[in-house]
Amino acid sequence: MASEPSTAPSFSAGRNWAHRLNVAAAILVVLTLGGMLNYLAARHYARMPLSDQRRTQLSPQTLRVLRSLTNEVRGTIFFDARGQEELHGLTTALLREYNYANPKVVFKTVDPVRQPAKAELFLARYKLTGLKDKNFIHLDCGGRTKVIYESELSDYDLNAVLSGHDKEFHRIAFKGEMLFTTALFNLANPRQYKICFLQGHGEHDPDKTETPHGYGKFAAILAERSNARWEKLTLLGTNDIPADCQLLVIAGPRLPFETVELEKISRFLHQGGRLFALIGNLAYTGSRQTGLEKLLAESGIGVAANMVFDPKNSPTGNDLLTAGMNRAHPIMKALMSDDADLRLRLVLPRAVGKSTTTTNAGPDAPQVTVLATTSEAGTSASEIRDGVPYRNPYTDRTGVFPLMAAAEQGSVKGITTERGAMRLVVVGDSLGLDNELIDTAPANHYFAALAVDWLLDRPEVLLQGLLPRPLKEYRIIMTAGQQKVVAAILLAGLPGIVLLLGGLVWWRRRS
């Protein structure tokens, strides 16, 4: 019987160990490279949005503010998310983007229902036990804090409910970025501005928050958005405009100014003062000229003795929505940056534009820019009878009318002013910013804040404009029969297909 051939090993023991060491070394190299790549990717990464939904995509303006932050900002989302899952998700996702853009912005979530002990410690630490809303976002920058309530984060469609077309309020915009970025800027730049509301001529009162024609809501915007403190001011007697007043607001005067008052305002402007003038319509002022018109004409802005209508853009007949918006000016550019449908609502406004009677036409004259106009269908009425405007077809014309203007005068060579360069914003109506109307058209609220920011020379807030991000709501409407078909497909059709495929695989394997 022949002997069986012996089977010798293919490799020696030494070569086996060499292969094992090579494999181990290769695995170690791969793991090392993977670790290095993960380390670099965690610190140097690029992110890009793939969806057309820009609800949490940060604007260039926000990125500039975040890049300027040097101190750590601690954010806390204090939220009971039950019933507010969408808003809680938007807020969390947005703050996560802030953290990605600047790791100094850190945030955590506290659920007062699931984490009662943690919630009580947080409220006690910041002395927040008396807050009006249970859901809020708290920001802390070096001990300076800001609370943003849940109710502030959204814009709702009120017109649909008020008109009877719908029974529910629908969220149409998310204001998170606008509120968070502004709060971060104010916390990191704690300079406070002083704004004076002129009184004594029947102007709107910033102390009144409940009356329809008070200016309490506008005053609150100044404190929240522009980090400003305000006070009321009268120029009668020996009173003068304080040296630390950065902005003078004259809102809807109904009585004439004394000559000495106009002289004080003129001196304030020539010293580089800033003025936000909201002119009362003639029906509101009783057809009286207050003297402010002549003062504004000296700065290049003309205020007409009429009231303007725009039948094509009038919700009620006595008001109008601005049709033409000048995107070249920083205020309107910021206002129109995201939504071309944002238009201001004014009530019986007077035409306000470039003055044709100014005596200052030299190279140092203020540069006047019209901010908004009516459409071509605009008409004027210059006769007032018992508070009712009447149009005179022989003297009143039809066409495009300017409704608001801004003026700026650069520094004059060899002259240094105390406050900088003179700036003015003049609007042909004051009722659009009163308590009753300032929030009926979102543009009025945002215009007020942006105009004050420009007047106070806060370019960091104006550069791109921060407005609410529109939210799209999708609805699927089906008949009862269609719902039954969809239910049958989901409950029987899809599981049946899976069972059929499984049965085919089993039969194929059996055969």
Secondary structure, 3 states (H helix, E strand, C coil): CCCCCCCCCCCCHHHHHHHHHHHHHHHHHHHHHHHHHHHHHHHCCCCCCCCCCCCCCCCHHHHHHHHHCCCCEEEEEECCCCCCHHHHHHHHHHHHHHHHHCCCEEEEEECCCCCHHHHHHHHHHCCCCCCCCCCEEEEEECCEEEEEEHHHCEEECHHHHHCCCCCCCCEEEECHHHHHHHHHHHHHCCCCEEEEEECCCCCCCCCCCCCCCCCHHHHHHHHHHCCEEEEEECCCCCCCCCCCCCEEEEECCCCCCCHHHHHHHHHHHHCCCEEEEECCCHHHHCCCCCCHHHHHHHCCEEECCCEEECHHHCCCCCEEECCEECCCCHHHHHHCCCCCCCCCEEECCCCEEECCCCCCCCCCCCEEEEEEECCCCCEEECEEECCEEECCCCCCCECCCEEEEEEEECCCCCCCCCCCCEEEEEECCCHHHCCCCCCCCHHHHHHHHHHHHHHCCCHHHHCCCCCCEECCCCCCCCCHHHHHHHHHHHHHHHHHHHHHHHHHHHHHHHC
